[in-house]
Amino acid sequence: MTWGSRVKLFFGLVAVLVVVAALTVIFNQRQTQVLSSSSQIEAEHVDVGTDYGGLVVERHVAEGDTVAEGDRLFEIESLSLARDVELGLVAGEGAAVDADGTLLVRASVSGTVSALMVDQGAYAGSGGVIATIDRTGSLFATASFILSPRDFARIEDGASVDLRLPDGREITGTIADLSVSTIEGAAHVDVRVDSDALVESDPTGLMRPGTPLEATMHLRDDGVLAGVSDALDDLARRVGL
């Protein structure tokens, strides 16, 4: 073998080693990232109810309306409330109760009316939920992942999660809470992701409850060869070695 051939062989081997090393690093990086099966933006829901059942004589809001704490939502005419006012059990002519037994229901928090369970002219039951408000400043993301038991063990406290919006923008959050169930040997993990970048003031209007996302969770990196080793172990188990 001539020296020229030896030099070519040497540089060829170096090139192969560099390519293999690069592919190994890329493979390992992919092993530390898991794409969600589903993900979306959500908000803290605050239920609105009434202690007295009665007829809804006035509804002051519609679904999607923005309300401030203390804004009027419903006026409910209640015979049981009128009786309690007459007996002196409830003070009439106050901020929320009229002497004739009409109850004014106000928003307990600022936010967006996301659901209305009763309409004007309908009956509102005592103790039931008659509306739901999405609290301002409470946006977060939920995401579902399907993991192997080994990958589930690599979820760290406060793990980072990348969230991709429908317009391609990416923001970063951290896992605040998670729950897991085992189905056919796989870990089905539901996580809550908190991010300061989720704000209602987003000019595109995409940062609101119900907006779908792509979520990528980052698992603990156990080293450059960890992903390759795990893949080889899984292969060996499948073929019975």
C-alpha beads as a LAMMPS data file, in Angstrom:
LAMMPS data file: protein, C-alpha beads

241 atoms
240 bonds

1 atom types
1 bond types

-500.0 500.0 xlo xhi
-500.0 500.0 ylo yhi
-500.0 500.0 zlo zhi

Masses

1 110.0

Atoms # bond

1 1 1 0.000 0.000 0.000
2 1 1 1.405 3.343 -1.014
3 1 1 1.644 6.311 1.346
4 1 1 -0.952 8.097 -0.680
5 1 1 -3.415 5.252 -0.165
6 1 1 -2.611 5.159 3.535
7 1 1 -3.311 8.892 3.869
8 1 1 -6.602 8.507 2.013
9 1 1 -7.559 5.553 4.235
10 1 1 -6.656 7.501 7.387
11 1 1 -8.726 10.536 6.453
12 1 1 -11.550 8.254 5.331
13 1 1 -11.613 6.574 8.741
14 1 1 -11.546 9.970 10.472
15 1 1 -14.448 11.164 8.352
16 1 1 -16.469 8.039 9.197
17 1 1 -15.764 8.468 12.918
18 1 1 -16.818 12.131 12.790
19 1 1 -20.065 11.255 11.006
20 1 1 -20.824 8.433 13.455
21 1 1 -20.082 10.691 16.434
22 1 1 -22.327 13.440 15.053
23 1 1 -25.163 11.012 14.378
24 1 1 -24.769 9.570 17.878
25 1 1 -25.063 13.024 19.443
26 1 1 -28.115 13.859 17.307
27 1 1 -29.723 10.517 18.161
28 1 1 -29.119 11.066 21.869
29 1 1 -30.567 14.584 21.707
30 1 1 -33.714 13.222 20.096
31 1 1 -33.923 10.618 22.858
32 1 1 -34.107 13.439 25.432
33 1 1 -37.007 15.181 23.659
34 1 1 -40.564 13.861 23.616
35 1 1 -43.364 15.291 21.462
36 1 1 -46.825 15.478 23.003
37 1 1 -49.774 13.520 21.661
38 1 1 -52.008 16.530 22.416
39 1 1 -51.587 19.952 24.000
40 1 1 -53.565 23.162 24.400
41 1 1 -53.816 26.420 26.320
42 1 1 -56.142 26.511 29.315
43 1 1 -57.099 28.946 32.066
44 1 1 -58.201 28.743 35.668
45 1 1 -61.981 28.330 35.695
46 1 1 -63.947 30.094 38.435
47 1 1 -67.503 28.835 38.906
48 1 1 -70.311 31.285 39.651
49 1 1 -73.273 30.033 41.678
50 1 1 -76.196 31.204 43.772
51 1 1 -77.285 30.228 47.276
52 1 1 -80.923 30.851 46.372
53 1 1 -82.775 29.245 43.509
54 1 1 -85.103 31.354 41.411
55 1 1 -86.059 32.851 38.078
56 1 1 -83.358 34.671 36.080
57 1 1 -85.088 37.967 35.320
58 1 1 -82.016 39.672 33.857
59 1 1 -78.773 38.420 32.313
60 1 1 -76.167 41.142 31.882
61 1 1 -73.413 39.213 30.062
62 1 1 -72.878 36.883 27.121
63 1 1 -70.269 34.184 26.540
64 1 1 -66.954 35.734 25.584
65 1 1 -67.579 38.997 27.446
66 1 1 -64.762 40.427 29.531
67 1 1 -65.801 41.291 33.071
68 1 1 -64.150 42.967 36.041
69 1 1 -64.516 41.854 39.635
70 1 1 -67.858 43.149 40.915
71 1 1 -69.551 43.486 37.511
72 1 1 -73.215 42.463 37.326
73 1 1 -73.880 39.012 35.843
74 1 1 -77.463 37.996 36.734
75 1 1 -80.527 39.166 38.602
76 1 1 -82.461 36.299 40.167
77 1 1 -85.967 36.604 41.603
78 1 1 -86.247 34.089 44.426
79 1 1 -89.351 33.322 46.523
80 1 1 -87.249 31.614 49.194
81 1 1 -84.980 34.667 49.403
82 1 1 -88.015 36.973 49.676
83 1 1 -89.305 34.847 52.556
84 1 1 -85.935 34.989 54.363
85 1 1 -85.818 38.779 53.896
86 1 1 -89.337 39.087 55.327
87 1 1 -88.339 36.962 58.329
88 1 1 -85.249 39.075 58.860
89 1 1 -82.876 36.174 58.149
90 1 1 -81.278 38.108 55.270
91 1 1 -80.815 41.870 55.131
92 1 1 -82.732 43.405 52.250
93 1 1 -81.900 46.552 50.292
94 1 1 -78.203 45.679 50.428
95 1 1 -75.559 45.555 47.714
96 1 1 -76.753 42.163 46.440
97 1 1 -80.297 41.687 47.765
98 1 1 -83.447 43.763 47.233
99 1 1 -86.326 43.823 49.688
100 1 1 -88.547 42.011 47.166
101 1 1 -86.207 39.009 47.103
102 1 1 -84.223 39.821 43.954
103 1 1 -80.621 38.666 44.150
104 1 1 -77.888 40.402 42.142
105 1 1 -75.058 37.999 41.227
106 1 1 -71.736 39.713 40.574
107 1 1 -68.404 38.507 39.186
108 1 1 -66.079 37.392 41.979
109 1 1 -62.968 37.715 39.753
110 1 1 -61.887 39.572 36.630
111 1 1 -61.736 37.535 33.448
112 1 1 -63.666 36.234 30.450
113 1 1 -67.096 34.613 30.653
114 1 1 -66.410 31.193 29.159
115 1 1 -69.755 29.487 29.828
116 1 1 -73.325 30.383 30.785
117 1 1 -75.522 27.593 32.144
118 1 1 -78.769 29.601 32.450
119 1 1 -80.450 32.144 30.225
120 1 1 -82.847 34.959 30.957
121 1 1 -86.227 33.508 31.820
122 1 1 -84.747 30.191 32.973
123 1 1 -84.659 28.780 36.489
124 1 1 -81.356 28.818 38.400
125 1 1 -81.080 26.055 40.962
126 1 1 -79.803 26.673 44.470
127 1 1 -76.152 25.718 44.858
128 1 1 -75.701 25.045 41.144
129 1 1 -73.153 26.556 38.759
130 1 1 -74.756 29.200 36.557
131 1 1 -71.633 30.583 34.822
132 1 1 -67.895 30.091 34.507
133 1 1 -65.247 32.814 34.313
134 1 1 -61.693 32.251 33.031
135 1 1 -59.596 34.240 35.483
136 1 1 -57.377 36.968 33.982
137 1 1 -53.670 36.183 34.148
138 1 1 -54.146 32.461 34.771
139 1 1 -53.212 30.970 31.383
140 1 1 -51.259 27.716 31.363
141 1 1 -50.791 24.776 29.016
142 1 1 -51.708 21.129 29.361
143 1 1 -49.966 18.386 27.415
144 1 1 -50.226 14.600 27.174
145 1 1 -47.256 12.304 26.523
146 1 1 -46.861 8.558 26.040
147 1 1 -43.547 7.330 27.481
148 1 1 -41.743 4.113 28.192
149 1 1 -41.144 3.362 31.899
150 1 1 -37.452 4.224 31.386
151 1 1 -38.248 7.623 29.862
152 1 1 -40.844 8.363 32.544
153 1 1 -38.098 7.956 35.152
154 1 1 -36.098 10.652 33.329
155 1 1 -38.690 13.408 33.922
156 1 1 -37.076 15.920 36.268
157 1 1 -38.821 18.306 38.658
158 1 1 -39.502 21.557 36.815
159 1 1 -38.506 20.006 33.480
160 1 1 -38.445 22.392 30.524
161 1 1 -41.183 22.194 27.880
162 1 1 -41.126 23.981 24.514
163 1 1 -44.551 25.141 23.313
164 1 1 -45.141 25.861 19.618
165 1 1 -48.114 28.075 18.739
166 1 1 -50.141 27.577 15.530
167 1 1 -48.287 30.523 13.909
168 1 1 -44.903 28.845 14.502
169 1 1 -43.781 30.911 17.488
170 1 1 -42.112 28.999 20.305
171 1 1 -42.216 29.794 23.998
172 1 1 -40.721 27.936 26.934
173 1 1 -42.390 26.756 30.106
174 1 1 -41.770 24.377 32.989
175 1 1 -43.731 21.458 34.391
176 1 1 -45.735 22.550 37.429
177 1 1 -47.677 19.334 37.996
178 1 1 -48.209 15.922 36.412
179 1 1 -50.342 12.805 36.673
180 1 1 -49.650 9.378 35.190
181 1 1 -51.539 6.208 34.371
182 1 1 -50.178 2.938 32.964
183 1 1 -51.861 1.541 29.861
184 1 1 -50.477 -1.600 28.191
185 1 1 -47.077 -1.056 29.801
186 1 1 -46.705 2.562 28.682
187 1 1 -46.829 5.638 30.898
188 1 1 -49.558 8.073 29.821
189 1 1 -48.486 11.344 31.388
190 1 1 -50.590 14.516 31.628
191 1 1 -48.663 17.634 32.640
192 1 1 -49.455 21.235 33.480
193 1 1 -46.973 23.709 32.000
194 1 1 -46.591 27.206 33.436
195 1 1 -45.009 29.956 31.344
196 1 1 -44.702 33.704 31.901
197 1 1 -44.933 34.102 28.119
198 1 1 -48.601 33.017 28.106
199 1 1 -50.407 36.355 28.302
200 1 1 -53.900 37.403 27.233
201 1 1 -52.502 40.630 25.740
202 1 1 -50.900 38.734 22.842
203 1 1 -51.808 40.810 19.740
204 1 1 -52.496 37.741 17.571
205 1 1 -55.228 36.527 19.890
206 1 1 -53.798 33.006 19.851
207 1 1 -52.988 32.939 23.551
208 1 1 -56.419 32.001 24.819
209 1 1 -58.045 28.855 26.223
210 1 1 -58.564 26.135 23.636
211 1 1 -55.696 27.094 21.309
212 1 1 -53.903 23.872 20.223
213 1 1 -50.152 23.599 20.713
214 1 1 -47.235 21.313 19.970
215 1 1 -45.365 20.568 23.190
216 1 1 -41.865 19.093 23.424
217 1 1 -40.729 17.919 26.852
218 1 1 -37.027 17.701 27.697
219 1 1 -35.962 14.608 29.637
220 1 1 -32.830 14.184 31.742
221 1 1 -29.725 13.668 29.610
222 1 1 -27.923 10.553 30.859
223 1 1 -24.886 11.000 28.612
224 1 1 -23.850 10.886 24.984
225 1 1 -24.193 7.113 24.643
226 1 1 -27.273 6.719 26.835
227 1 1 -29.734 6.856 23.956
228 1 1 -27.766 4.377 21.864
229 1 1 -27.375 2.012 24.809
230 1 1 -31.088 2.158 25.596
231 1 1 -32.006 1.506 21.974
232 1 1 -29.689 -1.521 21.828
233 1 1 -31.142 -2.873 25.093
234 1 1 -34.682 -2.534 23.707
235 1 1 -33.657 -4.298 20.506
236 1 1 -32.059 -7.129 22.486
237 1 1 -35.241 -7.613 24.513
238 1 1 -37.376 -7.735 21.382
239 1 1 -35.265 -10.495 19.817
240 1 1 -35.087 -12.419 23.100
241 1 1 -31.433 -11.876 23.981

Bonds

1 1 1 2
2 1 2 3
3 1 3 4
4 1 4 5
5 1 5 6
6 1 6 7
7 1 7 8
8 1 8 9
9 1 9 10
10 1 10 11
11 1 11 12
12 1 12 13
13 1 13 14
14 1 14 15
15 1 15 16
16 1 16 17
17 1 17 18
18 1 18 19
19 1 19 20
20 1 20 21
21 1 21 22
22 1 22 23
23 1 23 24
24 1 24 25
25 1 25 26
26 1 26 27
27 1 27 28
28 1 28 29
29 1 29 30
30 1 30 31
31 1 31 32
32 1 32 33
33 1 33 34
34 1 34 35
35 1 35 36
36 1 36 37
37 1 37 38
38 1 38 39
39 1 39 40
40 1 40 41
41 1 41 42
42 1 42 43
43 1 43 44
44 1 44 45
45 1 45 46
46 1 46 47
47 1 47 48
48 1 48 49
49 1 49 50
50 1 50 51
51 1 51 52
52 1 52 53
53 1 53 54
54 1 54 55
55 1 55 56
56 1 56 57
57 1 57 58
58 1 58 59
59 1 59 60
60 1 60 61
61 1 61 62
62 1 62 63
63 1 63 64
64 1 64 65
65 1 65 66
66 1 66 67
67 1 67 68
68 1 68 69
69 1 69 70
70 1 70 71
71 1 71 72
72 1 72 73
73 1 73 74
74 1 74 75
75 1 75 76
76 1 76 77
77 1 77 78
78 1 78 79
79 1 79 80
80 1 80 81
81 1 81 82
82 1 82 83
83 1 83 84
84 1 84 85
85 1 85 86
86 1 86 87
87 1 87 88
88 1 88 89
89 1 89 90
90 1 90 91
91 1 91 92
92 1 92 93
93 1 93 94
94 1 94 95
95 1 95 96
96 1 96 97
97 1 97 98
98 1 98 99
99 1 99 100
100 1 100 101
101 1 101 102
102 1 102 103
103 1 103 104
104 1 104 105
105 1 105 106
106 1 106 107
107 1 107 108
108 1 108 109
109 1 109 110
110 1 110 111
111 1 111 112
112 1 112 113
113 1 113 114
114 1 114 115
115 1 115 116
116 1 116 117
117 1 117 118
118 1 118 119
119 1 119 120
120 1 120 121
121 1 121 122
122 1 122 123
123 1 123 124
124 1 124 125
125 1 125 126
126 1 126 127
127 1 127 128
128 1 128 129
129 1 129 130
130 1 130 131
131 1 131 132
132 1 132 133
133 1 133 134
134 1 134 135
135 1 135 136
136 1 136 137
137 1 137 138
138 1 138 139
139 1 139 140
140 1 140 141
141 1 141 142
142 1 142 143
143 1 143 144
144 1 144 145
145 1 145 146
146 1 146 147
147 1 147 148
148 1 148 149
149 1 149 150
150 1 150 151
151 1 151 152
152 1 152 153
153 1 153 154
154 1 154 155
155 1 155 156
156 1 156 157
157 1 157 158
158 1 158 159
159 1 159 160
160 1 160 161
161 1 161 162
162 1 162 163
163 1 163 164
164 1 164 165
165 1 165 166
166 1 166 167
167 1 167 168
168 1 168 169
169 1 169 170
170 1 170 171
171 1 171 172
172 1 172 173
173 1 173 174
174 1 174 175
175 1 175 176
176 1 176 177
177 1 177 178
178 1 178 179
179 1 179 180
180 1 180 181
181 1 181 182
182 1 182 183
183 1 183 184
184 1 184 185
185 1 185 186
186 1 186 187
187 1 187 188
188 1 188 189
189 1 189 190
190 1 190 191
191 1 191 192
192 1 192 193
193 1 193 194
194 1 194 195
195 1 195 196
196 1 196 197
197 1 197 198
198 1 198 199
199 1 199 200
200 1 200 201
201 1 201 202
202 1 202 203
203 1 203 204
204 1 204 205
205 1 205 206
206 1 206 207
207 1 207 208
208 1 208 209
209 1 209 210
210 1 210 211
211 1 211 212
212 1 212 213
213 1 213 214
214 1 214 215
215 1 215 216
216 1 216 217
217 1 217 218
218 1 218 219
219 1 219 220
220 1 220 221
221 1 221 222
222 1 222 223
223 1 223 224
224 1 224 225
225 1 225 226
226 1 226 227
227 1 227 228
228 1 228 229
229 1 229 230
230 1 230 231
231 1 231 232
232 1 232 233
233 1 233 234
234 1 234 235
235 1 235 236
236 1 236 237
237 1 237 238
238 1 238 239
239 1 239 240
240 1 240 241
